[in-house]
């Protein structure tokens, strides 16, 4: 009994000793930490790190006066420089052959199709025979009038009368008509171009054959607002790109301005561009950009301007304080990528040459925010 009580008391003392040792070790660690200054300095290090992470990194540019490409954006449609609706040779008759296909490029004079020529060839042979017969009759009449049959020695008035009475005049006209009828059985390209809308088929009857388009140049038809007419004149440079391919851009010039404003306040304009790509198609919808150079402008990328309180704002970098200065501006002109800016008249602010304008990282900036230039 005494033995069990002794063992039990011994275990309690061991547990208490362990707890006391643990408390002492913890206190020693805390005292040691304060002695080394870990608590205060560690907090400062975390604060410094958070502050460094809070500083926004930005890109900048130096404001300089330069030439701004003022742009007017329009939608237009391509029309081939020349186009012709071609009818089948001997419309309504059977085609003997069709020698082209849609999209094929043909040269001027190329044979596109041939109609059935059998009847025309027979008519031509008969006309030749009739002419020969009439020639013999002509010579007989001339001999009967006392001439030797050589028409060179016959007076013009006598020769004409004999040609009519002998049937030679009519036979010669019939031969020319037969030759023309045979020639009309062949359809040839009136100019160099591309075959489009081909509907005719060999050994079938039809009227329309195809559309021939000269797509070496395109006329771009578009409309501009009456107020934008000051930016357009004959010869004004335009850039054309199809909606289906933004990377393709062709340069042309204005060739026609319709001197009339429609009910919607729009003016029709045409420009001509050279088809250097081979990817443009007649009737294709395109984007038209009319460019005019304006010198002496402060030009910034569109990303540099943000909207605040209904005003346009840029942030100017202060070299001394390394902070962003909120600056109100007015936009004079714009194009696809840039703005031409000046100081805001209503807010009585200015921008000047040499200002460092922040061009990125400015979406969440406020006035006097500390920034870091990349």
Helices and strands as residue ranges (DSSP letters): H 2-36, H 38-54, E 56-58, E 60-62, E 65-87, E 95-98, E 105-106, E 111-115, H 118-144, G 151-153, H 156-166, H 168-183, E 186-188, E 193-196, E 208-225, G 226-231, E 237-242, E 250-261, E 266-274, E 285-301, G 302-304, E 306-308, E 311-318, E 323-334, E 338-343, E 356-358, E 369-373
